[in-house]
Amino acid sequence: MKIYEVMSLFLIIILAIVIIGKIFIAYINPEVFFFGEKLGGDKARIYLIGNASVCIFLVILLLKKNYWKGTILTTLYFIYNIYEGYISYQTIPHFILFSLIISILMLICLKLNI
């Protein structure tokens, strides 16, 4: 088993945690910041469910062993979430930063084929 296959499993687990978190927030208390603007109610639910849907798509790509596309899109997804979190909260979420580092390491492992 190659290292990038193991790292893809880590990414799938991380994305599953993100999916569950977004759905819980959309169900329990639908409030979210979108580039500094606070969304509430139905707008927040739509944004959170859309964000979770992107995660589901990324998990499907990684499960189909389409590692290059899945990892590049996952990296872009985490970059977007870090940027959006920094604009809204003026801080970088540690979990998302860790996820970005994992996805970048997976890109390096894919390139080196290890």
Secondary structure, DSSP 8 states (H G I E B T S, - for coil): --HHHHHHHHHHHHHHHHHHHHHHHHHH--EEEETTEEEETHHHHHHHHHHHHHHHHHHHHHHTT-HHHHHHHHHHHHHHHHHHHHHHHSS--HHHHHHHHHHHHHHHHHHHT-
